[in-house]
Amino acid sequence: MNLKLYVGNLPFGASEEDLKNLFSEAGTVQSVKIVTDPYSGRSRGFGFVEMTSNADAEKAISLINGKTFMERPLIVSEARPQKKRGGEFKGKRNRNR
């Protein structure tokens, strides 16, 4: 099992510290990252929590998935590997056509 967990349906007011405290009920938390919009800085409603062991990650999924947190039911699952973003840069567009 992957040690990194996807956490969805996050309340917009939740902080990384709030998530760390919640997931520490299941075991030792290595890192927490809430994904934010680059322009507004506001939460996008999901994030990632990395646990220190597979056993802690499995326990976190079973304990926290579906649990209500700040009035929203959380979705917790194993994080999938990030996909490569498509396309290569072709340079400037020819405007003289």
Wavefront OBJ file of the C-alpha trace (Angstrom):
o trace
v 0.000 0.000 0.000
v 1.030 3.555 -0.697
v 1.812 5.686 2.344
v 0.273 8.753 0.667
v -3.487 9.205 1.033
v -5.898 11.345 -0.973
v -8.367 13.320 1.164
v -11.379 14.738 -0.672
v -14.444 16.808 0.186
v -12.397 18.945 2.562
v -14.103 21.938 4.158
v -12.641 25.155 2.740
v -11.917 26.377 6.269
v -9.810 23.339 7.228
v -6.119 23.899 7.864
v -3.205 21.515 7.454
v -2.904 21.466 11.243
v -6.576 20.389 11.537
v -5.919 17.489 9.151
v -2.748 16.477 10.956
v -4.641 16.331 14.256
v -7.441 14.271 12.696
v -5.132 11.745 11.016
v -2.900 11.401 14.062
v -5.782 9.415 15.613
v -4.831 6.625 13.168
v -1.054 6.819 13.579
v 1.995 8.960 12.939
v 1.561 11.597 10.233
v 4.634 12.360 8.144
v 3.261 15.266 6.079
v 0.039 17.090 5.162
v -0.630 19.190 2.057
v -3.900 20.944 1.212
v -4.005 21.874 -2.488
v -4.752 25.549 -3.059
v -5.690 27.638 -6.078
v -2.557 29.447 -7.286
v -4.415 32.705 -7.972
v -6.714 33.085 -4.977
v -4.765 30.991 -2.458
v -8.045 29.364 -1.423
v -8.345 25.632 -0.780
v -9.486 23.514 -3.736
v -11.256 21.086 -1.385
v -8.750 18.234 -1.420
v -5.321 17.375 -0.142
v -2.850 14.645 0.689
v -1.702 13.091 3.946
v 1.404 10.930 4.144
v 1.571 8.382 6.945
v 4.785 6.783 8.271
v 3.711 3.151 7.806
v 1.392 1.046 5.671
v -0.470 -0.098 8.777
v -1.149 3.523 9.781
v -2.318 4.359 6.236
v -4.750 1.426 6.175
v -6.022 2.316 9.634
v -6.543 5.956 8.574
v -8.622 4.884 5.564
v -10.808 2.601 7.659
v -11.264 5.141 10.486
v -11.634 8.408 8.590
v -13.207 7.589 5.198
v -16.836 8.749 5.410
v -16.293 10.440 8.776
v -17.906 13.873 9.168
v -15.285 16.568 9.628
v -16.404 20.203 9.992
v -19.871 19.185 8.746
v -18.573 17.421 5.581
v -18.093 13.672 5.012
v -14.462 13.073 4.058
v -13.323 10.819 1.234
v -10.060 9.050 2.059
v -8.319 6.652 -0.309
v -4.889 5.616 -1.473
v -3.374 8.377 -3.614
v -2.781 7.523 -7.261
v 0.507 8.492 -8.930
v 0.452 11.930 -10.517
v -0.026 11.832 -14.290
v 2.383 13.645 -16.548
v 0.901 16.785 -17.992
v 0.425 16.522 -21.730
v 2.100 18.129 -24.675
v 5.414 19.669 -25.319
v 6.126 23.344 -25.838
v 6.322 24.156 -29.547
v 7.595 27.719 -29.205
v 6.019 30.857 -30.605
v 3.102 30.581 -32.954
v 3.720 31.701 -36.521
v 1.458 34.732 -36.958
v 2.462 35.385 -40.573
v 0.263 32.704 -42.099
l 1 2 3 4 5 6 7 8 9 10 11 12 13 14 15 16 17 18 19 20 21 22 23 24 25 26 27 28 29 30 31 32 33 34 35 36 37 38 39 40 41 42 43 44 45 46 47 48 49 50 51 52 53 54 55 56 57 58 59 60 61 62 63 64 65 66 67 68 69 70 71 72 73 74 75 76 77 78 79 80 81 82 83 84 85 86 87 88 89 90 91 92 93 94 95 96 97
